[in-house]
Amino acid sequence: MTSARRIALASRPTGQPGRDNFRLEAFDLPEANEGDVTVRSLYLSLDPYMRGRMSDAKSYAAAVPIGGVMEGEAISEVVKSLHNNFVPGDLVRGRTGWSSHAVINGDQLRRVETHGAPITTSLGSLGMPGFTAWSGLKFIGQPKQGETVAVAAASGPVGSMVGQLARLAGARAVGIAGGPEKCAYVKDELGFDTVVDHRSERFASDLQTACPDGIDVYFENVGGHVWDGVLPLLNQFARIPVCGLVAHYNGSGSADIDRLPATMSTILRRSLLVRGFIQTEFAADHFDEFLDEIGPRVASGEVRYREDIIDGLENAPEAFIGMLTGRNFGKLIIKIAD
Ligand SMILES: NC(=O)c1ccc[n+]([C@@H]2O[C@H](COP(=O)([O-])OP(=O)(O)OC[C@H]3O[C@@H](n4cnc5c(N)ncnc54)[C@H](OP(=O)(O)O)[C@@H]3O)[C@@H](O)[C@H]2O)c1
């Protein structure tokens, strides 16, 4: 038996999660059965959706049970394989959780493929978040030459890809980010046409100035006061892929005022298309197409990204809590082992 470490959900948070909602514990890996693969985790992806899994409110996926290992995707090395597709030493990606080791059926693993980019990109720009940006724009936002595309959390893995893909489509990319350092990165390094700081008191008027022709595609990542600034600027027939609402994930607070009348009347008057989506809707049919199209561009540096890599599984709770208020700068990843 291999002795391993994992982070379990100790209790359900009310509002902002705290350290005491998580528990670091040792456990014995179960014996592998036919078809199983035993893996050693190298890098764990931390993503905003995990806040939803900590809650037992009705959602599109089941909650993590109290005492259960926190859900998440990791890059791992195969140490033992009872599955035909894998041998020890293979690098794989799968939903093995916040855990140093795991035993998982090989059918649930994917080989890490990055077209020569660093393997960690398979958790970010070439993984689920990058695919989310690509599929939300391709199937819902559909930016056209000369249109204006706005996106918040613009320095993160989803937003950074949205803006760069919008520019590749010939649209004007307007980023929204928190603080001067993230804003400078979004404009100077990611190449967005312009950027607006949502933490500024002048956010709404700055956004208006940044969008002189209004907004044709708003890729919704955050909700809250950012949505208040965007709503009056939406053009007739604007498309709004609703991807995430991170400002609301911790529940009640100033973000949760009633926006329904203003939102619905704008949808009606401006003939808006508002379409929510979870990337899994498109992944089975289109992930490989995404990887073939964007992989070489990430590997060559044409499409850029930033990673925020924190050492040590034990530091995952603190890093995750910080991400929900914008303390991460780039795709948040926990390095578990060399
Ligand atoms: N639908 C899907 O299938 C799917 C898949 C993946 C991700 N998502 C969603 O996509 C969004 C972005 O994900 P990501 O992984 O790229 O996250 P991320 O950018 O790495 O991290 C979240 C960012 O949200 C911003 N933020 C936090 N609280 C905010 C607030 N109150 N107001 C405005 N901004 C706030 C912060 O950036 P600033 O400091 O710049 O504000 C923070 O860094 C999330 O809502 C996530 O749930 C959806």
The ligand as an SDF file (V2000), in Angstrom:
LIG
                    3D

 48 52  0  0  0  0  0  0  0  0999 V2000
  -18.8190   27.5660  -17.8590 N   0  0  0  0  0  0  0  0  0  0  0  0
  -17.7290   26.8200  -17.8090 C   0  0  0  0  0  0  0  0  0  0  0  0
  -17.6880   25.6990  -18.3120 O   0  0  0  0  0  0  0  0  0  0  0  0
  -16.5100   27.3790  -17.1270 C   0  0  0  0  0  0  0  0  0  0  0  0
  -15.2670   26.7250  -17.2330 C   0  0  0  0  0  0  0  0  0  0  0  0
  -14.1340   27.3350  -16.6480 C   0  0  0  0  0  0  0  0  0  0  0  0
  -14.2590   28.5400  -15.9560 C   0  0  0  0  0  0  0  0  0  0  0  0
  -15.5020   29.1110  -15.8560 N   0  0  0  0  0  0  0  0  0  0  0  0
  -15.6720   30.3930  -15.1780 C   0  0  0  0  0  0  0  0  0  0  0  0
  -14.8740   31.3650  -15.8520 O   0  0  0  0  0  0  0  0  0  0  0  0
  -14.5340   32.4040  -14.9270 C   0  0  0  0  0  0  0  0  0  0  0  0
  -13.0260   32.6510  -15.0140 C   0  0  0  0  0  0  0  0  0  0  0  0
  -12.3440   31.4730  -14.6130 O   0  0  0  0  0  0  0  0  0  0  0  0
  -10.7490   31.4200  -14.5340 P   0  0  0  0  0  0  0  0  0  0  0  0
  -10.3860   30.0040  -14.2330 O   0  0  0  0  0  0  0  0  0  0  0  0
  -10.1870   32.0810  -15.7350 O   0  0  0  0  0  0  0  0  0  0  0  0
  -10.4990   32.3000  -13.2190 O   0  0  0  0  0  0  0  0  0  0  0  0
   -9.3130   33.2950  -12.8170 P   0  0  0  0  0  0  0  0  0  0  0  0
   -9.3520   34.4550  -13.7290 O   0  0  0  0  0  0  0  0  0  0  0  0
   -8.0310   32.5490  -12.6970 O   0  0  0  0  0  0  0  0  0  0  0  0
   -9.7010   33.6960  -11.3340 O   0  0  0  0  0  0  0  0  0  0  0  0
  -10.8550   34.3620  -11.0170 C   0  0  0  0  0  0  0  0  0  0  0  0
  -10.6800   35.8790  -11.1950 C   0  0  0  0  0  0  0  0  0  0  0  0
  -11.9390   36.4980  -11.0600 O   0  0  0  0  0  0  0  0  0  0  0  0
  -11.7550   37.8340  -10.7010 C   0  0  0  0  0  0  0  0  0  0  0  0
  -12.7020   38.2030   -9.6410 N   0  0  0  0  0  0  0  0  0  0  0  0
  -12.8450   37.6100   -8.4460 C   0  0  0  0  0  0  0  0  0  0  0  0
  -13.8180   38.2230   -7.7470 N   0  0  0  0  0  0  0  0  0  0  0  0
  -14.2870   39.2230   -8.5350 C   0  0  0  0  0  0  0  0  0  0  0  0
  -15.2990   40.2140   -8.3790 C   0  0  0  0  0  0  0  0  0  0  0  0
  -16.0120   40.3000   -7.2590 N   0  0  0  0  0  0  0  0  0  0  0  0
  -15.5290   41.0670   -9.4040 N   0  0  0  0  0  0  0  0  0  0  0  0
  -14.7980   40.9880  -10.5390 C   0  0  0  0  0  0  0  0  0  0  0  0
  -13.8310   40.0780  -10.7460 N   0  0  0  0  0  0  0  0  0  0  0  0
  -13.5760   39.2100   -9.7470 C   0  0  0  0  0  0  0  0  0  0  0  0
  -10.3110   37.9830  -10.2110 C   0  0  0  0  0  0  0  0  0  0  0  0
   -9.5630   38.6580  -11.2240 O   0  0  0  0  0  0  0  0  0  0  0  0
   -9.3420   40.2690  -11.1110 P   0  0  0  0  0  0  0  0  0  0  0  0
   -8.4240   40.4650   -9.9470 O   0  0  0  0  0  0  0  0  0  0  0  0
   -8.7710   40.6410  -12.4210 O   0  0  0  0  0  0  0  0  0  0  0  0
  -10.6890   40.8440  -10.8630 O   0  0  0  0  0  0  0  0  0  0  0  0
   -9.8410   36.5410  -10.1210 C   0  0  0  0  0  0  0  0  0  0  0  0
   -8.4480   36.4440  -10.3500 O   0  0  0  0  0  0  0  0  0  0  0  0
  -15.0150   31.9350  -13.5640 C   0  0  0  0  0  0  0  0  0  0  0  0
  -16.2660   32.5260  -13.3040 O   0  0  0  0  0  0  0  0  0  0  0  0
  -15.1850   30.4390  -13.7340 C   0  0  0  0  0  0  0  0  0  0  0  0
  -16.1200   29.8960  -12.8470 O   0  0  0  0  0  0  0  0  0  0  0  0
  -16.6020   28.5530  -16.4230 C   0  0  0  0  0  0  0  0  0  0  0  0
  1  2  1  0
  2  3  2  0
  2  4  1  0
  4  5  1  0
  4 48  2  0
  5  6  2  0
  6  7  1  0
  7  8  2  0
  8  9  1  0
  8 48  1  0
  9 10  1  0
  9 46  1  0
 10 11  1  0
 11 12  1  0
 11 44  1  0
 12 13  1  0
 13 14  1  0
 14 15  2  0
 14 16  1  0
 14 17  1  0
 17 18  1  0
 18 19  2  0
 18 20  1  0
 18 21  1  0
 21 22  1  0
 22 23  1  0
 23 24  1  0
 23 42  1  0
 24 25  1  0
 25 26  1  0
 25 36  1  0
 26 27  1  0
 26 35  1  0
 27 28  2  0
 28 29  1  0
 29 30  1  0
 29 35  2  0
 30 31  1  0
 30 32  2  0
 32 33  1  0
 33 34  2  0
 34 35  1  0
 36 37  1  0
 36 42  1  0
 37 38  1  0
 38 39  2  0
 38 40  1  0
 38 41  1  0
 42 43  1  0
 44 45  1  0
 44 46  1  0
 46 47  1  0
M  CHG  2   8   1  16  -1
M  END
$$$$
